[in-house]
C-alpha cells in the first residue's frame, strides 16, 4: 500500500499538471460518478491528507468542490501531455480522466472515489489523526491517541490512521526496528510514544519528493531498508535472520534479537 510520502508525491504530480487550469473535459468510469462533468471547472489545488488525495476545484456555478480518492494497495495517478500515449496501466483499470489544455491526468484503480462540496471534506477525512506530512502534525496528539488503547500492539496501532495519518507497513516495520521494539509490544510498554512517532515523521519527510523510499540512507536496490522485505536475510545490525509473520490484517518484519518483546 502506498505510504504517506508516496501519496504526498502524487499530490504534487497533480498539482504541477493541473493547478490553476480550467478543465476541458472529464471522464469518470465508476457508476457513482458516471454522469459527472467537470468541464469548465478550475483546479484550485491538489493536496494530501495521510493516504487520501484531495483535488480541490471551483465550479463557476456551484462553488468549491473536492474530488477525493484513495490509492489503497494498487491505485495510481499519472499525468501526460495531450496526445501522449497512456502507458502506465491497462486501460480497463482507468477510473477517471481529467483533461486540461496542457495536461491529462489519469487515475488508475482508484478507490473511495467521491465528489463532495469542499466544506464537507471532513466527512471523508475528519476521522484521521495528525498528518505526518501536513501542517497539523502534532507528535503529542499522535502519542495521546495511541495511548488511548494501551493493550493494543504497537505494530497495529501505528497502522491505524485514526492515530496518525500516513504510516504504512514499510515505515511501521522500519520505525519499530530503529526503536528496538517488537511489533507485538503493547502500547503501554512503549517507553517513549512521542519519540516513536517523531521518528516516523522524520523518515517520511526524508523521502518526500522522491519515489525511492529509503530508511537506511542508501538508495541502491537491496539497501533501502533494515528489515522490511528482508525475510530470512541477516539483520544489518546483529546478523540474526529477519523474520516475517502475519499481524492483524498485514504482515510484519522484525529482528527477534534487536527487537525483544516488552511487557
Secondary structure, 3 states (H helix, E strand, C coil): CCCHHHHHHHHHHHHHHHCCCEEEEEEECCHHHCCCCCCCCEEEEEEEECCEEEEEEEECCCEEEEEEEECCCCCEEEEECCCCCCCCCCHHHEEEEEEECCCEEEEECCEEEEEEEHHHCHHHHCCCCEECCCCCCCHHHHHHHHHCCCCCEHHHHHHCCCCEECCCHHHHHHHHHHHCCCCCCEHHHCCCHHHHHHHHHHHHHHHCCCCCCCCCCCCCCCCCCCCCCCCCCECCCCCCECEEEEECCEEEEECCCCCCCCC
